Amino acid sequence: MQTYSGLHPPFKTGRIMKLTNTAESYGLIHQSLHWATAILILVLLPMGVYMHDLPIDNSAQIADKVWFYSLHKSIGMAALFVALTRIAWAIYQPHPRPLHGGMEGFAAKTVHYLLYGTIIAMPVLGWLYHAATEGFAPIWWPFSQDLPFVPKDVMLSNFFKTAHFVCGVLLVLSLGLHIAGAVKHAVIDKDKTLDRMVPGRYQLTGEIPPEHKQSSFSLVVASVAALIAIASTFIVYNIEYSSAPVVASAQSQTSTDTATIANPSEKGSNSWNIDYANSPLQIEVAQLGTPVTGTFSSWRADVIFNPEDLANANIIAEVDVASLTLGDVSDRAKSPEFLGAETHPTARFTSSNVEKTDTGFAANGQLELAGVTKDFTINFTFEENNGAAIVEAEAVIQRLDFNVGETFEDDSSVGRSIKLKISISATMF
């Protein structure tokens, strides 16, 4: 009988649950971390599929979906920390010798590498996706919802979302192979491999299994699989998002109606040339009580304005509604339920009544949005220096006045007041 002479003291035979690992079996701590990780994963995977398909047709349904997303994210963070603890413990502890070598041992080790990698990568990618996305379901923990060096960016958010999905597919495949191997050991081989991971199941004998030579090639194979998953992320991302409608550049016209938007040569001496690349047009709307910022990347305006000649002021602005990006709900915001970008592709503001106020100026006119036209006022400040002007403008749109999101009448899911913010850099023609 071969005796154990490792770092740990000799153990007694029988069904004794040791806390630490030995060369013969896993200890109770490793077993507990293994099954905690397994339970969390088996909860997270079906929950992810279930919550994705939940309807969001009214405030109550949105609240339910957000709750499930927050629960999913919070359990995912717990799974990450449990997995990290398990890996740290596995590094510290001796690893029981495998009962099989050869190709079976090689396959088992490769699958273990993939499992460890995906179990860590899956929640990390979900965390990055959450940090890059504005608003929506928070993680239930006392720490910041953001991550350093991860900006709120729609393209970055979509990339992490795709990577999270691809990693999930790899995790399911790895988990399936792992379970298949466990079933083979229990049903076909009828050995003690599975028993060694069940608390109190394995009967210690003091006999150390023979040492099988381990090949490092399994790590190479797992790394190749990881590279394929990374490449698949880029492929899926390009397929998924390259088919989105191409948004016209900010400098291009949103309308070809020259009767509405005059040619530069026809403009008077008080006309302004807007630097659209440095003139963001944004909206801010509360989503579940959290402000979310959206940006229209394509808009243009003809502005005739002189603070000393307000009687001849004239403003005509047009916005390409389809150019809106609004966090993770851009498509929903442009759908018929809200802005109806396909039916009403252009929002238009016109004003020939500009007056002085205590804080700057007010442009009184009409706003056409989602097929509805209402009186509307934009307040702005104007600073000029040697023919260059800086304009900061703000207004509040009551979305229900324009029949936007009528199924969400209260503020619990979508704020009724939408703040419009425009920063304009312009030069005199």
N, C-alpha and C positions, 0 to 999 in steps of 0.2 A: 504494500500500500504506500502510495506517495504522500508524503506529509507536506504541509504548507509552511514555508519559512520566509514569507514576505514581511512587509512592514507591520502588518497587523498581528496580534497574538493569536495563537492557535485557538480554534473554536470547537465547541462541543458539537457532537452529532445530534440529530433530531430536528424537530420542527421549531427551531429557535429563530426569531426574527431579529437579525442583527441590523443596526442602524447603518453601518458602513458596508461597502462592497468588499468582496473577497475574490480570489481567482476562480472560485467555484460558483458564486451566485451574487446577485445584486442585493444591496442592503435596503432597509425599509425606506430610507430617505430617497434614494434613487427611484425605487418603485413608486413611491407617492408622487414624486415629481413627474414621472412618466405618465401615470394615469390621470393626473390633474391636467397635463398638457393634452392628452388624448380626449378627455371629456370636453375641454374648452374648444378644441378643433371641431369635434363632432357636433357641438352646439352652433358654432360660428358658421360652418359651411352651409347647412340647410337654412339658417336664418338669413344669410346673405341672399340666397335665391328667393326666399319668401318675401322679404321686405322690398326687394327690387320691383316686384310685380304688384305691390299694394297700390290701390287707386288713390288719386289725390284730386277728387272732384269737388270737395268742399273743405271747410276749415277743420271739421272733426276728423276727416280722413287724413288730412295733412298732419294734424297733431299726432295721430296714431303712427303714421309712417316716420315722422321725425323721432318719436319715442323709440321705435324699433332701431332706427339708424344709430341713435345715441347709445342704446343698449349694446348693439353690435360693436360699435367703436370702443366702448368701455370694456367689454369682455375681451376684445382684441388686444387692448393695452395690457390687460391682466395676463393674457396668453403670452404676450411678448416678455413680460418680466418673469413669468414662471419658466419659460423656455430658456431665458438667459441664466436664470438660477440653476436650471438643470444642466446646462452646458458647463457652467463654472464648476458645479459639483462633479461632473463627469471628468473634467480635466484634473481635478484634485484627487479623485478616487481611482484605484486600480480598476481595470475593465475585466470582467469575467472572461475566461477563455472560451471562444466559440466551440460548439460541439461538432461543427462541420468545417471543413476546409475546401480547397479546390475552387471550382466555379461557383458552388453554392455559397461558400464563404465570401468570395469576391462579390457576388451579386448582393448579398446581404449588406456588406459594408458600403457598396455603392448606393443602395437605397437609403441607408442610414445617413450618408452624407447629404443626399438630396432632401431627406426629411428635415434634418437640422437646418439646412440652408433655407428651405421654403418656409419653415415654421418661424424663422426669424424675419425673413424678407417680407412675408405676407403682411404682418401688422406694421412693419416699418413703412412699406409702400402705402398702406392705408393711412398711416399717420401723416405722411408727406402729402397725400391727396387731400386730406382734411385741412392741413395747414395752408395749402395753395388755393383753397376754395373759400370764397366769401360766404358768410352766413350759413344757414342750414343747421343740421343737428350737431349740438356741442358734445364733446366728450365729458362724461360725468366725473370730473376730478378737479382738485383745487388749483391746478397749474394753468399756465397760459395755453390758449388754444392754438397759438402760432408757434412757429419754429424759426430760429435764427437762419438768415440767409435763404429763406423760402418765401418769395414774394407771392402776393395774391395775384395770380395770373391764370387766365382761362386755359391757354394752351398748355401750360405746365400742369395745371390741375387735370386736364384731360389725359396727358401723358401718364401721370401717376395712376390715374384711374385705370387706364389700359394695362399698365404694368401690374397693378394689383390683381386684375382679372387673369392675366396670363400666368402670374405666379400661383393663383388659385387653381388653375388647371393643372400645373405641374405638381402642386401639393396633393390634389386629388389622385393623380396618377401614382405618385410616390406612396401615398397612404394605402392605395389599393394594392400595390405590390407588397408593402409591408404586411398588410393583413393577410394577403394570400400566402406569404411565407410563414406567418404564424399558424395559419390553418394547416399547411403542409406538415409542419413540425408536430402538430397535435394529432392530426388524423392519419397521415401517411407514415411519417417517421416514428410517431409515438415516443418521442424523446422528451427530455426535460427542459427544452429551450423556453417554452412558454411558461412553464412552472416557475422558472427562475425570476420572472417579472411579476408574479402574483404573491402578495404578502401572505406569509404563513403556509404557502403551498409546497414550496421546495423543501425536501428533506436533506439537510446537510449530511454529508458522508465523510468529509475530510479528504476526499479524493480529488485531486486537481486534474481536470481534463488535459489530454495531451496538447501541447502547443502546436498550432498550425501556422505555417509561414504566411505572413500577411503581405500582400502586394500593394504598392502605392498606386497602381494603375487604376484602382477604383476611384481614387480622388480625381484622376485625370478624366475619367468617364463622367463623373458627376459635374466636373467643371465644364466639360463640353456641353452637357445638358443645360447647364446654367447659361452658357453663351447662346445656345439655340433659343432659350426662353427670352433672352435679351433681344436677340434679332427678331423674334416673333413679336415682341412688344412694338418695335418700330414698324414692322409690317402691318400689324393690326391697327396701330395708331394712324398710319397713312391711309389705310383703306377706310377706316371709320370716319376720319375727319377731313380727308382731302376731297370727299364728295360733297362737303358742305358748300352752299352757294358762295361764289366769289364776291367779296365785298369791294365795291369801288373804292379807289383811293380817296383820301380826304381832300385832295386837291380837285378831284373831278366833280362835275356837276351832278346833282341828284335829280335834275329835271332838264329836259331838252326844250322846255317851253320858254322861248326867248322873249315872249311877251310878259312873262312873270319875272324872269331874271335877266336883267339887261346885260349887254356886252360891255366890257370895260371901256371901249372907245366912246360909248354913249353916256358915260357917267360924267357928272359935273365936278367942279373943283372941290367940293366937300365930300367926295366919295373916298372910301377907304379900301385898301387892298389887304385882305386878311391872310396872315401866315397860318394856314390850317394845321401844318405839322406841329406848331407850338400853340394851338388854340383848342384845347380839349373841351368837348361838350359832354357833360356827365349828368346822370341822375342818381339820386340816393333814395332808396326805399327800404322800409323796415320789413325784414323777413323774420317772422317769429320773434319780433322785438329787437332784432339785431340789424343795424344799418348795413345795407349792401350797396356798393357803388357799381353802376353800370356806365358804359361808355359807348357813344355813337362815333364810329370811326369815319363816317362819310356824311358830311353836311357842307352847306355853303350859304353865303348871304351877300346881299347887296346893301350897303349901308351908306346913306347920305346923312352926315351929322356934323354940325358945328355948334358948340355950346353957346355961341353968340348969335346963332340964327336957328332957333328951335322951330320956328314956323315952317321952315322948309325941310325939316328932318323927315327921313323916310327909311324904313327898314323892311326888307323882305328876306326871310330866311327859310330854307328848306332842309329837311333832315331825312336821310335814308333810314327808315325804320328797321330794315333788315340788317343794318350794320351794327345793331345793338349787341353788346356782350354784357351779360349780367350774371356773373358767377356761374354756378352750376345749373341755373334755370334759364339760360339764354333762349333756348328753343321754346320753352313754355311761355316766356314773356312775349315772344313774337307770334304766338299761336293765335287762332281766332278767338280764343277765350279771353285774351288780353288785348294786345296791340293790333292783331290782325294784319301783320306785315304783308301778307300775300294779297289781300284785298285792298288794303290801304297802305301802299308802300311808302308814301311820303307824308310827313308831318310838316305843316307850313305855318309860319307866324308872319303877320303883316302889321305894320304900324306906321301911321303918318301923324301921330299925336304924341310928341315927346315933351315932357314938362320937367321943370326943375323941382327937386325935393330937398328936404333938410340934409339928406345923406348923399345925394347925387342926382340921379335922373330916373324918370319912370317912362317906359315906352308902353303906351296904352294902345292895344290893337285887338286882333283876333287870332286865336290859335285853332287850327284845324288838325284834329288828332283822331285816328281810328274812325273816320267818317263823320265826326261831330265837330261843329264849329261853335266856339264860345268866346265871349269877351275875355281878354287875358292881359295881364300887366307884368312886364319884366322890369325889375329895378336894377340899376347898374351904376357903377362909378366910372369915371373917364379921366385918364391922366395922359397928357400930351407933352412931348418934348422933342422939338426939332422935327416935326412931321411924323413921329412915331408915337403910337398910342397903346395904352394898356387899358383894357376894359374888363371889369369883374362884374358879372351879372348873376342874379339869382331870382328865382320865382318858385312858386309852389303850385303844383298841378293836383287838383282833386280828381283822382282817376274815375270815380263814379260819375262825375259830371260828363265824362266822355265815354261812358258805358264800358270802361275797361275793368275787367275782372268782376263782373256783376255778381257772380256766385259767391264772392268773398266780400260780404257787406261790412264786416267788422275788421278791426285791426289785429286780431289774434294771429292770423297767418300772414296776410299781406297788408302793409300799411295803406290807408286810404289817401294819405298825403304823400306826394312824390316831389322831392326837392330837385329843382333844375339848377345846375351850376355851369356857368360858361366863363372861361378865361380866354380873352382874345388879345392877340398881338397883331397890330395892324400898322400900315404905313399909308400916308396920303398918296393918292394917284397923281 
